[in-house]
Each structure stands twice: as structure tokens, then as C-alpha cells.
Amino acid sequence: MMEYLNWVMDGLQAASMVIAGASAVAALTPSKRDDEVVGKIRGAVDKARKVADVLALNIFHAKRK
């Protein structure tokens, strides 16, 4: 079970790094298309965080603000 949780945490950390890199590219280019792609990636990571919060039993008053 711990290996699975480590895998999930590593995946979320990697996704955060991908978002940081994609955000930098989107900020440097004038195209709106890359901004849309970054928004979709950010939305997917937010959903994954919500699932991780539920799996960690961070519900009710323990949620992020």
C-alpha cells in the first residue's frame, strides 16, 4: 500500500512540474491555444488532488483553502 501511495505522490509531483513548464511556455508565447492546453492540464491535476484528498481522508474541515 505504501508503494502505491509513493507512486501517487510522485505522479502528482511530476504533474506539478509539467504544469510549471507548460505555464512558462504559455506565458512566453502569444498563442491562446497553448493557454487552453495548460488550463486543461491544470484542471486534470486539480481533479487528481481532490481524489488524493479523499484517499487521505482530508474531508470536511481538513480541505485546502
Secondary structure, 3 states (H helix, E strand, C coil): CHHHHHHHHHHHHHHHHHHHHHHHHHHHCCCCHHHHHHHHHHHHHHHHHHHHHHHCCCCHHHCCC
